[in-house]
Amino acid sequence: MTNETPNLPSQYDPHNTESKWQQTWLEQQVFQADPSKDGDSFCIVIPPPNVTGKLHMGHAFNTSLIDTVVRYHRMKGENVLCLPGTDHASIAVQTIVEKQLKAEGKTRYGLGREKFLERAWAWREESGGTIVNQLKRMGLSADWSRESFTLDENLSEAVKKAFITLYEEGLIYRGNYLVNWCPASQSAVSDLEVESKEVDGHLWHFRYPLTDGSGFVEVATTRPETMLGDTGVAVNPNDERYQHLIGKTLTLPIVGREIPIFADELVDLEFGTGCVKVTPAHDPNDFEMGKRHDLPFINIMNRDGTLNENAGMFAGQDRFEARKNLVAKLKEDGVLIKTEDYRHAVPHSDRGKVPVEPLLSTQWFVKIDPLSKKTLTFLDEDNQPNYVPERWRKVYRDWLVKLNDWCISRQLWWGHQIPAWYVVSETNDEIQDGTPFVVAHDEAEAKQKAIAEYGEDCQLEQDPDVLDTWFSSGLWPFSTLGWPDENAADYQKYFPNSVLVTGFDIIFFWVARMTMMSSHFTGKIPFKDVYIHGLVRDENGKKMSKSSNNGIDPLLMCDRYGTDALRYTLIREVAGAGQDISLQYDRKTDESQSVEASRNFANKIWNASRFVMMNLEGQTPEALGRPAEADLELSDLWILSRLHQVIAETRRNLENYALGESAKSLYEFIWGDFCDWYIELAKPRLYAKEEKDAPSRKVAQQILAWVLENILKLLHPFMPHITEEIWQTLTQTESKTFLATQLFPAENGNLVDESLETKFSLLIEAIRVIRNLRAEAGIKPSATVNVILQSESETELTTLEQGEAYIYKSAKVDELTLTKTVNSDLKQAIAGVVGTIQVLIPLEGLVDVPALCAKLEKNLSKVEKEISSLNGRLNNPGFVNKAPEAVIQGAKDALAEAEAQQTILRERLQRLQ
């Protein structure tokens, strides 16, 4: 016991509370992991946001889910590591720095690689921490002492190790292949970084004349500029229309090049004219046909999307400008037959946001098949990893089966420079497609290897390209824990990770790459579970995106309502693992009813806690102790039973990643059972000051303190800041003790009594009906009433008798009659029903009965008009046959409700007259 009552301010201030505890947790290293400590390990390595990022609602959602899971497992007593970090985001950072240079009239080539990287690192130091600070503001309980960055020295060493190992195993190779080229970033991008978008375009039809002058063939294309690189026209060998043309040649318009007509089964007889122009250097299917038929590969495009010298008169023009000019030229020459409107899918760079160009380029590739097969074995034989929800397992598997070799080189400077050195002295001091190279850990090792083969005078130049960002991200779950040193303490304790929490949109970008890299390098799948969550949609159910300009700023919501309110809203809205969620939002006022409801919930908890503490006489839960079972009253037994039911349900839900269900059940218990009912039922005991009431008052204090502390523990993973603040005040703990590290409540089955809960629910409903009837009859709140509760069930009457004290006090009852029958002559009474119990309140002397009857008759008339209208609609064939099923069902439901209201009103009028 303390000398003064612990104090919570009269109003909850989320902003000061949240910043206070975020700073305190950080200073006290509350979340710092220690691999030497006992306890089952639990590890989450967060998906690293781009260092260029700013917190959006998707980040907020993902962070809220991760932190709820992390805090729960920490409170289970497990040895938890939540490891944060950021990704270097090659293209994004390079774009930012190049824009800065352009504004200064400079280029990266003029600046040079070393100075350019200095600028990039300077930008990262100045601006790259924005997203990290925003994650901290969301309350992420990570071990910030282990914060990682994909370009950190230790992670860079891991990347080199992985590259060299794969190369030495023959799983990385360099070759001249067709790649997806992004002209905006002037870099190759992988298949998984390409997004197909439906666009309204055109299909142009051209005449290609036969060289012998005997006619022409008609071809069609959506990319007419590529005809400048055509080296053949293909037809299907079974197409009788063109059998006589196979082996002949055509003269390519504008260019004048003679190209062959050949047969290939890849050609679809039903598509277009059946004749397909073949551009091996600019189309994946044409590339394969070009190899099969030994066609020339003519590249017509520069890396910036302009046409090169092979395009003749169109050289130097942008690809889309050249398209327009070329079509005009073909029309002028009489080659254009027709132009059709054509909607089709065009592949776009996910990073550069422009259409990609298939471009013949020498790049580095990873052989995917050996890696994916090993990963598939884990999935098929051991169900590793376990997907939640399970439906994503098939999607993941299908992608593993159909993956192509992975292009891992990017024509950028910001990133992990490829650890390969070219012996340029063998090719006129420049890097060419055929320049020999060595792969090594550093330049000294490369020099040693090169000298052994090419002599002391050999000159080396490192490959200027960097690795795909996803290469280093694929190592993230284990490189951050010390790999390749498999004896590292963190690696030994925390690998494999326990769970990956991520959105479904990067299963293919990231998840598959992590599982393939991990299974190959560690022999293990990197995480036991993969919890896939959905998207946060706007108030109209649409996906949020920059292009739609419909995003909702999570920081604005935090400013207005508090971080805990936003976190709780995002989690509560989840109606099943993997489901999308929607937020109500008014764009005119920047207000959200969804988040406001959670703010109101926080205020409810604050006010209830404040009331409890004001009535504990300065005592903590520990000082008050637990009451003897024999001293417990009916309401005490009920709230303890409900508490332990909720504890069991919350644990079960959290173990199964049913986070939304957990949040909803806690809301119902805290707001409904504890605040609205138990506290109200306990007030008369707290306010009783006579000596004989002291034991009951003490028990009420003990139960209130006991239940409140458990509520704070249960709710802490969801709303960590407000619960920490209240718990500290309630328990008056020492300065370095935190709710965040307390043990999560455990169910006591001996305190669960479902039969008692059922009986008590009957009492609650009886009180609720009495209160509602009082309000409907217009009885003054201060007036007491006589109540008759009639039931033919002896069990129900016994239950009502056991709880009559609660009925008297909570419903302001003067006289309570429990009976099996009701006097049929009873008039001027208002009636309601609780199950099979009839509730009657005699109104004589309490209200103006004629006025009440007039009110009820007016309501009855309104209801009957509604019934007539609904019946008219439902009996109208035009409505029933044309309206959507949901609308028809809504009308039926409304009719049923109106008819029930009609019955109630008629019965009440009958009682009153």
Solvent accessible surface area in square Angstrom, and as a share of the most:
residue,aa,sasa,rsa
1,M,153,0.68
2,T,51,0.30
3,N,166,0.85
4,E,138,0.62
5,T,63,0.37
6,P,23,0.14
7,N,116,0.60
8,L,4,0.02
9,P,76,0.48
10,S,72,0.47
11,Q,149,0.66
12,Y,26,0.10
13,D,59,0.31
14,P,21,0.13
15,H,77,0.34
16,N,102,0.52
17,T,11,0.07
18,E,8,0.04
19,S,63,0.41
20,K,94,0.40
21,W,17,0.06
22,Q,37,0.16
23,Q,93,0.41
24,T,35,0.20
25,W,7,0.02
26,L,74,0.37
27,E,110,0.49
28,Q,72,0.32
29,Q,117,0.52
30,V,24,0.14
31,F,17,0.07
32,Q,84,0.37
33,A,10,0.08
34,D,49,0.26
35,P,31,0.19
36,S,96,0.62
37,K,132,0.56
38,D,136,0.70
39,G,35,0.33
40,D,111,0.58
41,S,41,0.27
42,F,12,0.05
43,C,2,0.01
44,I,1,0.00
45,V,5,0.03
46,I,6,0.03
47,P,25,0.15
48,P,19,0.12
49,P,12,0.08
50,N,43,0.22
51,V,2,0.01
52,T,39,0.23
53,G,17,0.16
54,K,127,0.54
55,L,5,0.02
56,H,99,0.44
57,M,4,0.02
58,G,30,0.29
59,H,40,0.18
60,A,0,0.00
61,F,2,0.01
62,N,22,0.11
63,T,7,0.04
64,S,0,0.00
65,L,0,0.00
66,I,3,0.02
67,D,0,0.00
68,T,0,0.00
69,V,5,0.03
70,V,0,0.00
71,R,1,0.00
72,Y,1,0.00
73,H,19,0.08
74,R,23,0.08
75,M,0,0.00
76,K,60,0.26
77,G,45,0.43
78,E,36,0.16
79,N,13,0.06
80,V,11,0.06
81,L,0,0.00
82,C,1,0.00
83,L,1,0.01
84,P,0,0.00
85,G,2,0.02
86,T,2,0.01
87,D,5,0.02
88,H,0,0.00
89,A,2,0.02
90,S,3,0.02
91,I,20,0.10
92,A,30,0.23
93,V,0,0.00
94,Q,4,0.02
95,T,58,0.34
96,I,51,0.26
97,V,0,0.00
98,E,61,0.27
99,K,138,0.58
100,Q,67,0.30
101,L,1,0.00
102,K,162,0.68
103,A,93,0.72
104,E,86,0.39
105,G,71,0.68
106,K,96,0.41
107,T,81,0.47
108,R,15,0.06
109,Y,148,0.56
110,G,71,0.68
111,L,47,0.23
112,G,26,0.25
113,R,50,0.18
114,E,131,0.59
115,K,111,0.47
116,F,0,0.00
117,L,48,0.24
118,E,91,0.41
119,R,66,0.24
120,A,0,0.00
121,W,93,0.33
122,A,45,0.35
123,W,32,0.11
124,R,50,0.18
125,E,118,0.53
126,E,144,0.65
127,S,44,0.28
128,G,5,0.04
129,G,34,0.32
130,T,61,0.35
131,I,0,0.00
132,V,11,0.06
133,N,96,0.49
134,Q,20,0.09
135,L,7,0.03
136,K,55,0.23
137,R,77,0.28
138,M,0,0.00
139,G,4,0.04
140,L,7,0.04
141,S,0,0.00
142,A,2,0.02
143,D,3,0.01
144,W,34,0.12
145,S,80,0.51
146,R,51,0.19
147,E,65,0.29
148,S,10,0.07
149,F,2,0.01
150,T,2,0.01
151,L,19,0.10
152,D,44,0.23
153,E,142,0.64
154,N,90,0.46
155,L,5,0.03
156,S,24,0.15
157,E,61,0.27
158,A,0,0.00
159,V,5,0.03
160,K,57,0.24
161,K,96,0.41
162,A,0,0.00
163,F,0,0.00
164,I,23,0.12
165,T,30,0.17
166,L,0,0.00
167,Y,70,0.27
168,E,122,0.55
169,E,91,0.41
170,G,36,0.35
171,L,20,0.10
172,I,4,0.02
173,Y,51,0.19
174,R,53,0.19
175,G,13,0.12
176,N,75,0.38
177,Y,83,0.32
178,L,28,0.14
179,V,10,0.06
180,N,30,0.15
181,W,2,0.01
182,C,0,0.00
183,P,14,0.09
184,A,62,0.48
185,S,16,0.10
186,Q,67,0.30
187,S,0,0.00
188,A,0,0.00
189,V,1,0.01
190,S,3,0.02
191,D,75,0.39
192,L,19,0.09
193,E,6,0.03
194,V,36,0.21
195,E,81,0.37
196,S,78,0.50
197,K,76,0.32
198,E,100,0.45
199,V,46,0.26
200,D,115,0.60
201,G,17,0.16
202,H,73,0.33
203,L,16,0.08
204,W,28,0.10
205,H,11,0.05
206,F,0,0.00
207,R,91,0.33
208,Y,0,0.00
209,P,56,0.35
210,L,13,0.06
211,T,64,0.37
212,D,92,0.48
213,G,66,0.64
214,S,77,0.50
215,G,33,0.31
216,F,99,0.41
217,V,5,0.03
218,E,45,0.20
219,V,0,0.00
220,A,21,0.16
221,T,15,0.09
222,T,32,0.18
223,R,54,0.20
224,P,0,0.00
225,E,0,0.00
226,T,5,0.03
227,M,0,0.00
228,L,1,0.00
229,G,0,0.00
230,D,0,0.00
231,T,3,0.02
232,G,0,0.00
233,V,0,0.00
234,A,0,0.00
235,V,1,0.01
236,N,10,0.05
237,P,42,0.27
238,N,106,0.54
239,D,5,0.03
240,E,155,0.69
241,R,125,0.46
242,Y,31,0.12
243,Q,85,0.38
244,H,125,0.56
245,L,13,0.06
246,I,63,0.32
247,G,62,0.60
248,K,76,0.32
249,T,40,0.23
250,L,0,0.00
251,T,45,0.26
252,L,0,0.00
253,P,14,0.09
254,I,55,0.28
255,V,56,0.32
256,G,48,0.47
257,R,60,0.22
258,E,105,0.47
259,I,2,0.01
260,P,49,0.31
261,I,3,0.01
262,F,20,0.08
263,A,28,0.22
264,D,11,0.06
265,E,137,0.61
266,L,83,0.41
267,V,7,0.04
268,D,79,0.41
269,L,66,0.33
270,E,152,0.68
271,F,106,0.44
272,G,47,0.46
273,T,26,0.15
274,G,1,0.01
275,C,6,0.04
276,V,44,0.25
277,K,15,0.07
278,V,0,0.00
279,T,3,0.02
280,P,0,0.00
281,A,0,0.00
282,H,0,0.00
283,D,39,0.20
284,P,82,0.51
285,N,86,0.44
286,D,10,0.05
287,F,16,0.07
288,E,74,0.33
289,M,4,0.02
290,G,0,0.00
291,K,104,0.44
292,R,132,0.48
293,H,64,0.28
294,D,133,0.69
295,L,14,0.07
296,P,78,0.49
297,F,69,0.29
298,I,34,0.17
299,N,45,0.23
300,I,0,0.00
301,M,5,0.02
302,N,58,0.30
303,R,118,0.43
304,D,69,0.35
305,G,1,0.01
306,T,29,0.17
307,L,0,0.00
308,N,16,0.08
309,E,137,0.61
310,N,65,0.34
311,A,3,0.02
312,G,50,0.48
313,M,120,0.53
314,F,6,0.03
315,A,46,0.36
316,G,57,0.55
317,Q,40,0.18
318,D,57,0.30
319,R,9,0.03
320,F,87,0.36
321,E,86,0.39
322,A,0,0.00
323,R,49,0.18
324,K,155,0.66
325,N,53,0.27
326,L,0,0.00
327,V,21,0.12
328,A,60,0.46
329,K,55,0.23
330,L,0,0.00
331,K,141,0.60
332,E,137,0.62
333,D,70,0.36
334,G,44,0.43
335,V,19,0.11
336,L,33,0.16
337,I,55,0.28
338,K,92,0.39
339,T,66,0.38
340,E,66,0.29
341,D,130,0.67
342,Y,70,0.27
343,R,143,0.52
344,H,37,0.16
345,A,54,0.42
346,V,27,0.16
347,P,54,0.34
348,H,22,0.10
349,S,1,0.01
350,D,43,0.22
351,R,68,0.25
352,G,18,0.17
353,K,127,0.54
354,V,41,0.23
355,P,32,0.20
356,V,10,0.06
357,E,5,0.02
358,P,18,0.11
359,L,7,0.03
360,L,33,0.16
361,S,8,0.05
362,T,26,0.15
363,Q,1,0.01
364,W,3,0.01
365,F,14,0.06
366,V,0,0.00
367,K,84,0.35
368,I,4,0.02
369,D,78,0.40
370,P,58,0.37
371,L,1,0.00
372,S,6,0.04
373,K,120,0.51
374,K,83,0.35
375,T,0,0.00
376,L,24,0.12
377,T,66,0.38
378,F,40,0.17
379,L,0,0.00
380,D,69,0.36
381,E,131,0.59
382,D,80,0.41
383,N,70,0.36
384,Q,72,0.32
385,P,0,0.00
386,N,54,0.28
387,Y,5,0.02
388,V,26,0.15
389,P,22,0.14
390,E,114,0.51
391,R,119,0.43
392,W,36,0.13
393,R,54,0.20
394,K,138,0.58
395,V,48,0.28
396,Y,0,0.00
397,R,79,0.29
398,D,59,0.31
399,W,68,0.24
400,L,2,0.01
401,V,91,0.52
402,K,124,0.52
403,L,35,0.17
404,N,100,0.51
405,D,59,0.31
406,W,9,0.03
407,C,10,0.06
408,I,0,0.00
409,S,0,0.00
410,R,4,0.02
411,Q,14,0.06
412,L,3,0.02
413,W,30,0.10
414,W,1,0.00
415,G,16,0.16
416,H,13,0.06
417,Q,54,0.24
418,I,0,0.00
419,P,2,0.01
420,A,0,0.00
421,W,14,0.05
422,Y,2,0.01
423,V,0,0.00
424,V,9,0.05
425,S,44,0.28
426,E,92,0.41
427,T,23,0.14
428,N,133,0.68
429,D,99,0.52
430,E,90,0.40
431,I,54,0.28
432,Q,71,0.32
433,D,94,0.49
434,G,66,0.63
435,T,4,0.02
436,P,35,0.22
437,F,54,0.22
438,V,17,0.10
439,V,6,0.04
440,A,0,0.00
441,H,67,0.30
442,D,61,0.31
443,E,106,0.47
444,A,76,0.59
445,E,61,0.27
446,A,0,0.00
447,K,68,0.29
448,Q,133,0.59
449,K,77,0.33
450,A,0,0.00
451,I,50,0.25
452,A,92,0.71
453,E,122,0.55
454,Y,66,0.25
455,G,31,0.30
456,E,130,0.58
457,D,125,0.65
458,C,3,0.02
459,Q,101,0.45
460,L,31,0.15
461,E,81,0.36
462,Q,49,0.22
463,D,6,0.03
464,P,56,0.36
465,D,23,0.12
466,V,0,0.00
467,L,1,0.00
468,D,3,0.01
469,T,13,0.07
470,W,32,0.11
471,F,0,0.00
472,S,5,0.03
473,S,3,0.02
474,G,0,0.00
475,L,1,0.00
476,W,2,0.01
477,P,3,0.02
478,F,0,0.00
479,S,4,0.03
480,T,15,0.09
481,L,3,0.02
482,G,28,0.27
483,W,13,0.04
484,P,54,0.34
485,D,78,0.41
486,E,76,0.34
487,N,128,0.66
488,A,23,0.18
489,A,62,0.48
490,D,25,0.13
491,Y,14,0.05
492,Q,117,0.52
493,K,54,0.23
494,Y,1,0.00
495,F,13,0.06
496,P,40,0.25
497,N,3,0.02
498,S,13,0.08
499,V,2,0.01
500,L,5,0.02
501,V,0,0.00
502,T,2,0.01
503,G,10,0.10
504,F,57,0.24
505,D,76,0.39
506,I,42,0.21
507,I,0,0.00
508,F,38,0.16
509,F,35,0.15
510,W,4,0.02
511,V,0,0.00
512,A,1,0.01
513,R,8,0.03
514,M,1,0.00
515,T,0,0.00
516,M,3,0.01
517,M,1,0.00
518,S,0,0.00
519,S,1,0.01
520,H,38,0.17
521,F,27,0.11
522,T,22,0.13
523,G,45,0.43
524,K,89,0.38
525,I,5,0.03
526,P,0,0.00
527,F,4,0.02
528,K,124,0.52
529,D,29,0.15
530,V,0,0.00
531,Y,1,0.00
532,I,0,0.00
533,H,14,0.06
534,G,1,0.01
535,L,32,0.16
536,V,10,0.06
537,R,66,0.24
538,D,4,0.02
539,E,58,0.26
540,N,109,0.56
541,G,33,0.32
542,K,128,0.54
543,K,116,0.49
544,M,32,0.14
545,S,40,0.26
546,K,202,0.86
547,S,111,0.72
548,S,69,0.44
549,N,134,0.69
550,N,14,0.07
551,G,45,0.43
552,I,6,0.03
553,D,58,0.30
554,P,2,0.01
555,L,25,0.12
556,L,55,0.28
557,M,0,0.00
558,C,1,0.00
559,D,73,0.38
560,R,98,0.36
561,Y,10,0.04
562,G,1,0.01
563,T,0,0.00
564,D,2,0.01
565,A,2,0.02
566,L,0,0.00
567,R,0,0.00
568,Y,0,0.00
569,T,0,0.00
570,L,0,0.00
571,I,0,0.00
572,R,35,0.13
573,E,55,0.25
574,V,4,0.02
575,A,78,0.60
576,G,17,0.16
577,A,24,0.19
578,G,7,0.06
579,Q,78,0.35
580,D,52,0.27
581,I,5,0.02
582,S,52,0.33
583,L,2,0.01
584,Q,97,0.43
585,Y,25,0.10
586,D,66,0.34
587,R,97,0.35
588,K,195,0.83
589,T,64,0.37
590,D,50,0.26
591,E,78,0.35
592,S,1,0.00
593,Q,124,0.55
594,S,8,0.05
595,V,0,0.00
596,E,64,0.29
597,A,40,0.31
598,S,0,0.00
599,R,68,0.25
600,N,61,0.31
601,F,0,0.00
602,A,4,0.03
603,N,49,0.25
604,K,55,0.23
605,I,3,0.02
606,W,6,0.02
607,N,81,0.41
608,A,12,0.09
609,S,0,0.00
610,R,71,0.26
611,F,39,0.16
612,V,0,0.00
613,M,4,0.02
614,M,117,0.52
615,N,29,0.15
616,L,2,0.01
617,E,98,0.44
618,G,2,0.02
619,Q,21,0.09
620,T,16,0.09
621,P,15,0.10
622,E,159,0.71
623,A,51,0.39
624,L,6,0.03
625,G,30,0.29
626,R,156,0.57
627,P,20,0.12
628,A,60,0.46
629,E,133,0.60
630,A,101,0.79
631,D,80,0.41
632,L,22,0.11
633,E,58,0.26
634,L,39,0.19
635,S,0,0.00
636,D,0,0.00
637,L,60,0.30
638,W,4,0.01
639,I,0,0.00
640,L,1,0.01
641,S,0,0.00
642,R,56,0.21
643,L,0,0.00
644,H,11,0.05
645,Q,48,0.21
646,V,1,0.00
647,I,1,0.00
648,A,19,0.15
649,E,57,0.26
650,T,0,0.00
651,R,64,0.23
652,R,137,0.50
653,N,22,0.11
654,L,5,0.02
655,E,76,0.34
656,N,95,0.48
657,Y,18,0.07
658,A,20,0.16
659,L,1,0.00
660,G,0,0.00
661,E,65,0.29
662,S,0,0.00
663,A,0,0.00
664,K,78,0.33
665,S,16,0.10
666,L,0,0.00
667,Y,65,0.25
668,E,116,0.52
669,F,0,0.00
670,I,2,0.01
671,W,69,0.24
672,G,23,0.22
673,D,24,0.13
674,F,2,0.01
675,C,8,0.05
676,D,52,0.27
677,W,15,0.05
678,Y,0,0.00
679,I,8,0.04
680,E,67,0.30
681,L,9,0.04
682,A,0,0.00
683,K,53,0.22
684,P,47,0.30
685,R,18,0.07
686,L,5,0.02
687,Y,118,0.45
688,A,27,0.21
689,K,153,0.65
690,E,104,0.46
691,E,152,0.68
692,K,153,0.65
693,D,31,0.16
694,A,30,0.23
695,P,89,0.56
696,S,32,0.20
697,R,42,0.15
698,K,80,0.34
699,V,9,0.05
700,A,0,0.00
701,Q,7,0.03
702,Q,16,0.07
703,I,0,0.00
704,L,0,0.00
705,A,1,0.00
706,W,31,0.11
707,V,0,0.00
708,L,3,0.02
709,E,32,0.14
710,N,20,0.10
711,I,2,0.01
712,L,0,0.00
713,K,37,0.16
714,L,0,0.00
715,L,0,0.00
716,H,0,0.00
717,P,0,0.00
718,F,0,0.00
719,M,0,0.00
720,P,0,0.00
721,H,0,0.00
722,I,0,0.00
723,T,0,0.00
724,E,0,0.00
725,E,25,0.11
726,I,0,0.00
727,W,6,0.02
728,Q,32,0.14
729,T,25,0.14
730,L,1,0.00
731,T,20,0.12
732,Q,59,0.26
733,T,44,0.26
734,E,141,0.63
735,S,99,0.64
736,K,149,0.63
737,T,47,0.27
738,F,10,0.04
739,L,0,0.00
740,A,1,0.00
741,T,67,0.39
742,Q,44,0.20
743,L,120,0.60
744,F,6,0.03
745,P,10,0.06
746,A,69,0.53
747,E,85,0.38
748,N,61,0.31
749,G,49,0.47
750,N,143,0.73
751,L,36,0.18
752,V,38,0.22
753,D,64,0.33
754,E,114,0.51
755,S,68,0.44
756,L,19,0.10
757,E,20,0.09
758,T,97,0.57
759,K,76,0.32
760,F,2,0.01
761,S,54,0.35
762,L,30,0.15
763,L,1,0.01
764,I,15,0.07
765,E,67,0.30
766,A,0,0.00
767,I,2,0.01
768,R,93,0.34
769,V,24,0.14
770,I,0,0.00
771,R,92,0.34
772,N,75,0.38
773,L,1,0.01
774,R,18,0.07
775,A,77,0.60
776,E,68,0.30
777,A,6,0.05
778,G,54,0.52
779,I,12,0.06
780,K,149,0.63
781,P,113,0.71
782,S,91,0.59
783,A,27,0.21
784,T,72,0.42
785,V,2,0.01
786,N,63,0.32
787,V,1,0.01
788,I,30,0.15
789,L,0,0.00
790,Q,28,0.13
791,S,1,0.00
792,E,145,0.65
793,S,39,0.25
794,E,106,0.48
795,T,91,0.53
796,E,33,0.15
797,L,19,0.10
798,T,59,0.34
799,T,4,0.02
800,L,0,0.00
801,E,105,0.47
802,Q,104,0.46
803,G,0,0.00
804,E,62,0.28
805,A,52,0.40
806,Y,21,0.08
807,I,0,0.00
808,Y,75,0.28
809,K,125,0.53
810,S,22,0.14
811,A,2,0.02
812,K,93,0.39
813,V,10,0.06
814,D,96,0.50
815,E,99,0.45
816,L,20,0.10
817,T,55,0.32
818,L,49,0.24
819,T,31,0.18
820,K,97,0.41
821,T,103,0.60
822,V,35,0.20
823,N,101,0.52
824,S,100,0.64
825,D,109,0.56
826,L,38,0.19
827,K,108,0.46
828,Q,63,0.28
829,A,0,0.00
830,I,0,0.00
831,A,13,0.10
832,G,10,0.09
833,V,98,0.57
834,V,11,0.06
835,G,68,0.65
836,T,105,0.61
837,I,0,0.00
838,Q,47,0.21
839,V,0,0.00
840,L,0,0.00
841,I,0,0.00
842,P,33,0.21
843,L,0,0.00
844,E,141,0.63
845,G,80,0.77
846,L,64,0.32
847,V,30,0.17
848,D,91,0.47
849,V,12,0.07
850,P,99,0.63
851,A,56,0.43
852,L,9,0.05
853,C,15,0.09
854,A,58,0.45
855,K,105,0.44
856,L,6,0.03
857,E,83,0.37
858,K,156,0.66
859,N,57,0.29
860,L,23,0.12
861,S,50,0.32
862,K,150,0.63
863,V,20,0.12
864,E,60,0.27
865,K,147,0.62
866,E,82,0.37
867,I,18,0.09
868,S,75,0.48
869,S,65,0.42
870,L,15,0.07
871,N,52,0.27
872,G,44,0.43
873,R,104,0.38
874,L,31,0.16
875,N,117,0.60
876,N,71,0.37
877,P,90,0.57
878,G,34,0.33
879,F,31,0.13
880,V,61,0.35
881,N,119,0.61
882,K,171,0.72
883,A,21,0.17
884,P,88,0.55
885,E,124,0.55
886,A,81,0.63
887,V,68,0.39
888,I,12,0.06
889,Q,83,0.37
890,G,38,0.36
891,A,6,0.04
892,K,99,0.42
893,D,80,0.42
894,A,36,0.28
895,L,24,0.12
896,A,61,0.47
897,E,121,0.54
898,A,6,0.05
899,E,73,0.33
900,A,53,0.41
901,Q,82,0.37
902,Q,30,0.13
903,T,72,0.42
904,I,68,0.34
905,L,12,0.06
906,R,125,0.46
907,E,97,0.44
908,R,25,0.09
909,L,13,0.07
910,Q,129,0.57
911,R,52,0.19
912,L,4,0.02
913,Q,118,0.53
